[in-house]
Amino acid sequence: MKTINLIFAFLIFFVAADAQTMMNVSSRKTKSLNGIWKNIVDPYGHWYHFWDDEPFTGKVLQDYDFDSSDDIKVPGDWNTQNDKYYFYEGSMWYRTKFNYSLTPGNRLFVNFGAVNYKCTVWVNGKEIGNHEGGYTGFEFDITDAIKSGEDNSLVLKVNNQRQKDGIPSMSTDWWNYGGITRDVNLVEVAPTFVYDYSVQINKNNFKLINAWVQLKGKDVANQEVTIQIPELKINKKAVTDITGKAVFEIKASPKLWTPYEPKLYDVTIKFGSDILKDEIGFRTIKTNGSKILLNGKEIFLCGVNLHEETVGDSKRANTREQDSVLLMMAKDMSCNFVRLAHYPHNEQMTKMADKIGLMVWSEIPLYWGINWNSELTYNLANQQLTEMITRDRNRASIIIWSIANETAVQPERTQFLTRLANDARKLDDSRLISAALQNVNKQLSHNVYTIEDPLHEALDLFSFNEYIGWYDNTKYAADSITWVLPKDKPIVISEFGAGGVYGRHSGKDSYFSEDNMAEVYKHQFVMLGKIEGLSGTMPWVLKDFRSPLRKLKGIQDDFNRKGLYSDKGQKKMAWSVLKEWNEKHQ
């Protein structure tokens, strides 16, 4: 069994390494495959020809007559496009056709922003790869599979069934939106091209920019690469080593990025005919004892949690406009920080946070019920962590990589997550590493609480969830509760809050009323204001969002009702309570 498990772990690693996405797809030569695709639902996951009992594959479906099948919008989740798929978890087949004339000698990739949860991809009947993980991007080289200048068939088998060894696992408190949920693009590149890069301020020297560029292709060694930042009068060249990596050390004095002055610089990376443009901000983030330091100055994180779900119709958000609405709702509450719960959100979300000035906590979906003893699961976690960091390492807004949320304390879990925290630092040592610790409070004495979790030793923040006044104790008890917490790390409350139905005004002691929700916030802030070393607060949650666990008819109706806004975007009473707190702490 151990040998089989190791083989599976190797296969997961191999597929993940092959599927990792190239940097900054939007700056490259692309052709969008977004639009209306054909789809066929397949609840058994192995659709058969009824006449010969042969399983369908992408090879069969490349020429299958889809005329009688349903249409489905890509990107988009299937749950909200058709009522009959509202709760559907299983397999669905997708197909589109495209014509593409590839420049001779160039390479063509098909890039997916995200597909939830597992998928296999065929082009013209040839299986080209598979991917596991519903919230990070991936791509495959389809150069040898396409017919240049002719119609080509792209087929996906997508499956969103929850997996015991998956990430997330079997239980989540958010909707399991299935489908091709983010953009699909064809990406044409030269035989050798810029695959990845990092351009960041030196964390110990504000007058030094450290950068590197990684080439990929047939001839990567001894190649000249250029980085240009016109506003800083930078035009720096370097030569790649045998692995295709060029390293830069650039003297400069950029204006540093903050949420109040989110300065970005136009950056151009050139290699031959390959020209990539980006907008990059320069800032440092560190801790000093109980303080969080942005550019060497103490800052308080006035935050809020949010899911990547639209306002109004509550479906998976996938457009720039939908993401902008969510972030501007946070800004409207005087937030300077958002936690993108509980998975990596769209790349355009973090780019927008760069522009408008919101610091970001970005997280992988290590949630309830993870199989901590599985090396297969660990490799999958490491894959998703790598894909998240690789995509967003140049975003100034991201100050925290989070490796988990609400995981029960046990030795196997602590070992698993400590190892993962160390891997995160190897990937990127310029940001803080954290996790939202489980909201299990230990009472030391009357009204004196603590959180005991050995994982915090591997983290840069002591961040935890607590729901005093909602799940624990009463809101009035919060006034007299004190916390005994570590003094050598910043304290961040990663979740707190209460449920309230918009428009329900049945008194401040009435469960699920707006009045009660606002009162919980008021008493929370009395309690939180007494915590020594408190460096940030992020209530749960920005807006009401869909959850299959929330079944109270006439109250929840499949929605978590802890939103400061309703699912329609209406402000609840607690909104003004949070805004006042944020304004006092900026």
N, C-alpha and C positions, 0 to 999 in steps of 0.2 A: 504493500500500500504506500509506504514511504517513497519507493522508487517511482510509482505512478504519479504521486503528488508532485515530485520534483520535475517529472517530465511535463506535466500540465503547467507548472510554474515557468518552465523554460519557454513553452509555447506562448504563454501570455506575454512574457518579456519580449519574445521575438516579434510577435504581432504588434505590440505597443511601440517598439523601437522603429518598426517599419512604417507605422501609421502616424507617427508624430508629425504635426503640421509645420510647414515652413512659416517663417515670420512675415507678418505684415502683408497678407494676401491682397488687401484692398489697394495696395500701391503697385500691384503688378498688372501685367496684361491678362485680363480675365474676360470670360463670357459667362453671364449668369444663366443658370438653368432653373431659376425660380419660376414659378408659374403653376399651371394646372397639369398635374400628372394623372395617370390612370392608377387605380388601386383595386386590389382584391383581398378581402379579409380571409384569413386562414386560421381558424381557432385551434385546429389540431396541430398546426405547425409543420405539416407534411402533406400538402394538398396533392391529390392523386388524380391521374387519368382514370375515370371510372371504367373504361373499357379494357385496360391492360394492367391496372394496379401499379403503374409506374409513377414514382414521386416527381412532382414538378420541380424544376430548378430554374435558375436564371437563364440557362441555355435554352430550355424549352420555351420560356416566356418571352424571349427576345422577339419572336415572331407570332406570339399568341394574339388572337383577336380580342382586344380589350374593349371593343365597341359597346358591349353590353355591361361593362363594369362601371363602377362609380368613378367620378372625378374627385380629386383631392388637391387642396392648395398646398404648395411647398414654397417657403417654409410654413409650417403650421402643425398643430397637434390634431390628431384624429378625434379626440374626445369631444371637442366643442364644435367640430364641423358637421357632425351627424349625430343626432340624438341616440341612435342605436349603438354608437360606440362610446357612450358617455362613461361607462365603467369598464370598457373593454381592456383586457390585458391578454396579449397573445401575439400572434404573427400577422403581418400584413405585407402584401407584395406591392411594390411601387414600380412604375415604368414611365420613362419619358424617352423621346427620340431627339437627337440633335445632329446638326451638320456642322462640321468644323474643318477648315482648311489649314493644316499645320505647316508652318514654315519648315522646309526640309532641313534636317539636322537638329531641330529643336525638340524639346520634350514637352509632353502634355500631362498634367495632373488633374484629377477630379478631387475637389476639396469640399468637405462637409463641415459646417460650423458646429453642428451637433446632431446626433441621431440617438433617440432614446428607445431601447437601451443597448441591445445587440443588433448588429446588422452584418449581412454579407452582400458584397457588391459584384455584379457581373457587367461586363461591357461586350456587346456583340456575342453573348453566350460564353465568354471566357470569364471564369471566376478570378477576380483580381485581388481580393483581400477581405478581411473582416475586422470589426472593431467592437470593443466592449467598453461601455461607459457613456452615460447619456448627456453629459454637459461639457465635454471638451471636443475640440476639433481634431480632424484627421484627414489624410489624403492618400491617394494611390496614384502611382505612375501608370498611365493608360496608353502611353506612346505606341506600344506594340499591339494594342488591342483595337485601336480605332481604324476606320477607313476614311482617310483624309479626303474631304470634299464630297462625301456621300453620307446618307442617313446612317446614324449609329443608334443602337439601342442600349440604354442604361437601365438596369434592373436592380432593385434592392429588396432583400427580405429583411424586414424590421420586426423586432420582437421586444416588447416592453414588460414581459413577465418578470416579477420580482424573483431574485435568486438568493438562496441561503448563503452562498459564498460571495454574493455580489456586493457592490458598493454603489448606492445604499443597499441594505439587506431587505428583509421581508416586511418591515414596518416603517413607514414614514408619516409625518404629520403634514404632508403636502401632496398635491395631486400628481399621480404618476402619468403625466402627459406622454402619450406614445406618438411616434412618428419622426419625420424629418423636420426638426423644430427650428433649425437655423439655415442660413443661406447655403446654396450649392453653387459652386463656380468651377468652370474649367480654367486652369491656370497654365499659360504657356511660358516656358523659360528656355534659356539657352542651354546647350549641352553641359556647361558648367555655370553655376549661378550662385548668388548670395542666398544662403539657406537660413542663416540665423545671425543675430548680432545683439550686442549690448552696448549702450552708451549711457554712462552714469557718472555723477560727480564722485570723487574720492571721498569716502565717508570720514576720513581724518584730515582732509585738506580741501577746503572749498575753492582752491585755485588750481585744481587738477582734475581733469576729466579722464577717466579710464574707459577704454572701449576695446571691443574686439569684434571681428567679423569672421563668420565661418562660411566657407564655400563648400559646395557639394557638386559632384559630377566626375567626369573622366580625368580632368587635368587640373588638380587643385593646388599643387605645390608651386612655389616661386612665382606667384601671381601678384600683380600690383593692385591694391585696393585703396580707395580714397574716401575719406570722410570730410564733408563740408558743412560748416555751420556759419553761413554768411554774416549773420548779425554779430557774431563774435570774431569775424575775420579769420575763421579756421578753414584751412585747406590742407589736410594732413594725409600723407601717403604712407603705406606700410606694405611689406611683402609677406605673403603667406608662408607658413612652415610646411613640412611634409604632410601634415594632416589637413591642410587647407585653412588654417586659422591665422589671421593677421591681428596683431596686438598693437594698441595705440596708447600712448601716454601724452596727453595734450594739456599744455598750460593755458588756462583761461580763467576769467572771473565772471561767470554767468550770474545773473540775478536769480536768486533761489526761489523755487516754487513754494507757495503756501496756499491754503484754501482761501485766503483773503486777497492774495495777488497771485493767481495761478498762471505764472509766466511760462510760456512754452516757446521753444526755439525750433525753427525749420532746420531739419537735419537731412542731408542727402548722402547716401552711400552709393559709390560707383565702382563697378567692376566690368570693364569692357562695355558692352551695350546694355548691361544690367544696371538700371538706375532705380533705387528705392528712396522714397521720400517719407519722412515721419515728422511728427511734432512731439518733442521730448522736453520735459521739465526736469530740472536738477534740484534735488533736495536730499537731505540726510534724515534718518530716523534712528534714534537710539534711546536707551533708558539710562537713567542715573539714579540708583536707589529706587525710590517710589515715584520718580518723575519720568514722563515721556518727553523727549526732546526732539522737536522738529527744527532742523537747522541750528541745533545747539540751544534752542530756547524752549522753555516749558510750554506745553500745550495740553488743554483738556479736550477730550474727545466727546463732543456733543453729538451723539449719534442716534441712529434708528436702524432696526432690522428691516429688510424687505425681501420679498420673493419676486422672481421675474414673471410677474403675472399682470395682465393689462387692467387698466381702470375702465369700468363700465360693463364689459362683457366677460371679464375674468377668464382669459385663456392665456396660453403661453405667449409672453411678449417676444417679438422677434424683429421689430422695426426700430429704427432710430427714433421715430416720433413717439412710439410707445415707451421706450426706455427713458426718453427725455421727460415725459410726463411724471414718471416715478421719481426721478432724481430732483426735479423741480419742486415736487411735493415735499421732499425732505428739506430742500433749501428754504421753502416757505415756512418751515418750523424752526428756522435759525439753526439747522444742523450744519456741522462742518465735517461730518463723518457718516458713513453708511456701512453696515455689515451686509454683504451680499449673501444671504442665507439660501440654502445650506449647501451650495454647489457653485461652481464657476458660472457667472452670468455671461451674457453675450459680450464679445470683444468691444463692440461699439459702446457698451455701458461704461467700461473702464476708460475708454478714450474720451467719452463725454465727461466723466468725472474729472479727468485731467483739465478739461477746458473750463468747466464752470466752478471748480474749486471745491471738491469733496474728497476727503481722505477715505480710503477703502480698506475694509477687511474682506479678503477673498478666501473661500473655504472649499474643501472637497467634502463630498457627502458621506463621511464616516459618521454614522448615526447610530441608532439603536440596533442591537442584535447582531453585531458584527462577529464573524467567526475568527477570533483572535489567534487560534491555533493553526490556521491555514496559511501556508507559504504562498499558495495560489492567491488568496485574498490579499496578502501583503504586497505581492507584486502588482496586483491590480490597483491597490492604493498608491503605490509608488508611481505607476503609470499615470494615473489621473493627476497626481501632484506634479509630475514632470510636465505633463501637457499644459496644466494651468500656469505654472511658472514660466515655461518656455514662451507661451503666447504673450504674457503680460509683463515680462520682466522690465520693459522700458516705460511702463506707466508710472509716472511720479505719484499719482493718486494712491496707489496701493502701498500701504505701509505695514500691513500685517498679512502673513500667510497663515491660515488656520488649518489644522490637520484633523479636527474632529469636533463634534458637538454631543454633549450629554451622553457620555459613555461610562457605564457603570465601573466602579473601581474594582479591579481584580489584577493579580500579578501578570497574567498573560496579556491583558490589555495595556498595562503600563509599559511592559517590555516592547510590545508592538509599536505603540505611539512614540515612545522614546527613540526607538530606532528610526521611525519616520521623521521625527523632528530633526534628528541629526542629518538625515538625507536631504531634508529641506534646506538646511544651512549649507550643505555642499553645493546645492543647486544655486542658492542665492543667499549670500551672507550680508546683504545690504538692507534687509528688512527684519522686522520682528517676527518671531514664530510664536503662535499661541494656539489655544483650543478653548472652547466653551465647556468648562467643567460641569459635571452633573449637579443639578440643584437638590442635593441631599445635604441638609444642614444638621450639624451636630450641636446640641445644646450643652454648653459647658456648665452653665448655672442658670438661674432664673433670668430670662431675657438676654442671655449672652450666648452668641452663636459663633461657630467657625465652620470652615470647609476643610476637611482632611482628604487630601488627594496627592499621592507622591508624584504624580505626573507633572505637577507644577515646577518641579526641579529641572525639568527639561525644557521649560518654556520661558519666554522673556517677560510675559505678563502673568499676573494672577487674575484670570478672567473666569467668571462663573455666572451661571443662571440662578435666579431666585424669584420666587413668586409669593412672597409674604403678602397676605391680604387677599390672595386668590386661591391658590392650592394649599398654602401653608398659613396656619394661624389666622388672625383677623387683621384687617387694615388698621384698626385702632392700636393693636399690640405693636405695630411697627414703630410707633412713636417712642417707645421705651426700649426697643431692641438695640443692642450694640453688637458689633462684630469684632472678633479677635482674628486678625489676618496677618500674613507676612509683611514685614516692614521693608524688606530689601527689594521688592518689586512693585511696579505700579499695579493698583487695584482697578480692574475694569468690570463693571456689571454688564455682562454680555446679553442678558435677557431679564426683564421683569415686566409686569403689566397685569391686565385684567380684561375680561370680555365685556362687551357692551354693544347692544343692538342700536344702530342709528335710529333716532326718533323715539326710543323707548325711555320715557321719563316717569318712572314709578317710584322714585325716592332713592336717597343715597345709600340705603341699606337693602335695596332690592337687587337681587342677582340679575346680571345681564342688562341692567339699566345703564344709560349713559351717565347718570348721576353717580352711581356706585363706582363706575370705572374711573371717573374723575377724582373721586375721593380716595380711591386706592393710590392713584398717582400722587396726590397731595401728601398722604401719610408715608408713602415710599420716600419721597424727597426729604421728609423730616429725618427718616432713618439713614438714608444714604449720605445726607449732609454731614453726619457725625463720623463717617468712616475716614480714618487717618490714611493718607496716601491714595485716596480716590482720584483716579485720573481719567475716568470716562464712564459714560452711561449710554446704553442702547436699549430702549424699550422694545418690547415685542407687541406690535409690529406696525409697519407703515400703513397698510390697508388690509381689510378683510380679504382672505384668500381661500381658495377651495382646499378642502381636506376631507378624505373619506372617513376619518375618525370622528368627525363632528356631525352627529346625527340628530340632535334635538330638533324636532319638528316645530316650525314656527319661530325658532330662535336661531339655530345654527344653519339648518338646511344645507349641509355639506360645506359650510364655511367656518373657518376659524374667525371668531368675531372680536379678536383682540386688536383689530386695526384702529389706529388713530383717525383714519379715514374709513368710511364704509367702502364696500367693493365698488360703489358707484362714484367714489371720490368726494363724498360729503364729509365735512369735518365734524368730529364728535367733540363733546365737552372737554375731554382730556387733552385735546389738541392744544388749547391755549395754556394748559397747565405745563405741558412739556416745553412749549415755546418760551414761556417765562423762565423756566429753569435754564434752558439753553442760553438765553440772553444774559443771564447772570454769570455764566461760566465761560464766556468768550472774551 
